[in-house]
Amino acid sequence: MGNIAWIVLGLAAGLLANMLIPGKRSHGLILTCLIGIAGALGGGWAATELFHLHTLHGFFNLSTWLTAIAGSAVLLLAAPANAASSCPSTGRS
């Protein structure tokens, strides 16, 4: 699969993973999509390099989507909920 296909897959996988994970998260749409792209790439890498599974056969293959959604879900759970809204403290009250 090409890089553009991974980006599109990651966008969709990030949104699907965000809907499947229970609980409230304050990630915005853009951050969720970026985490989804990173999760899809990381899940694909982990499946082939670490676990020696060749599940990435094509864009419309179910195992490809499950790998991307699982990688996105792991990163969404690991990302702090207030990462986008936190700003450095200036010490003023």
N, C-alpha and C positions, 0 to 999 in steps of 0.2 A: 504494500500500500504506500502511496505517496504521502508527502508531508501535508498537502492540502486536505487529503482524506482524513489524516489523523487529527487535524485541527477541527474539521467539521464533526468528526466522531467525538472528539473531546468536548466540544460545545454541547452536543446533545447528551453525552454521558454525564457531564457535570450537572446539567439540569435534572436529568432523571435520578441521579444519585441524591441530589438535594431533596427531591420529592420523596424518595424512598426512606431516607434516614429520619426517624422520628425525633421530635423535639424542635425547639425554636432556635434558629441561627440568624444572626444579623448580617450575614454576608450579603452584599449587593449582587445584582445580576452580573455585572462585569467581572467581579472577583470570583463569583461562582463559576463562570465560564472559563476564566483563566485557570482556576484550580482544576476544572474538568479536563482542560487540555493537558495540563501537567500530569494529572492522574492517568489519563489515557496513554500518554507516552511512557510514564513510569510503569503502569500495569503491563503494557506491551513488552517493555524491556525486561521486567521481572519474569514474565511468563517464558520468554525465550532464553534469556541468559542465566537466570538463577534457578528456575525450575525445569528447564529444558523441555517445556511444552510448546508445541508448534500449533497454537490455536489461532494464529493470525493469518487466515487464509484469504480474506477479502472483506470488503466493506459491509456486505450484507450477510455475513456469516454470524450466527448467534454467539459462537464462542468468542469472536472478536468483540462484540458488544458487551458480553458479560465481563470480559477482561478489562475493558475500558471503564465500565461502570464500577467494578470492584476497586480499581485503582483510584478513581475519582472519589469514591466513598471513603476510602482510607485517608486521602488527603483532606477531604472536607471535615472528617472527624478530628484530624490532627491539627487543623488550622485553628488558631485562637479566634473566638467569636468577635472580639473587639479589635482585631488587627488593623482594619481599615479606618476605624474611627478614633484610634488612639493617637494622640499627639504629644510631643515632649512637653514636660512640665517646665514652666518658666520660674516657678517658685513664688509667683504672685497670687494673692488671694482676691 
